């Protein structure tokens, strides 16, 4: 009779996480323009990132800025702008 099959003795090396301090430092070094471009690219891909806009309710002085979804502020990216679509 044949021998029973045995599994290999492979041992996982475990998770390897990036240095948290390094990744936070990279995020802190981004300029506001870079942050805006990242959110705009995500919106154009069809994702719906959170953006910070001035609060419409000026009486609410605690919340001068509010977080809203990009589609509620910028609209649907799939509609887009078509060149030559104006009807003259």
Secondary structure by P-SEA (a helix, b strand, c coil): cccccccccccccccccccaaaaaaaaaaccaaaaaaaaaaaaaacbbbbbbbcccccccccccbbbbcccccccccccccccccccc
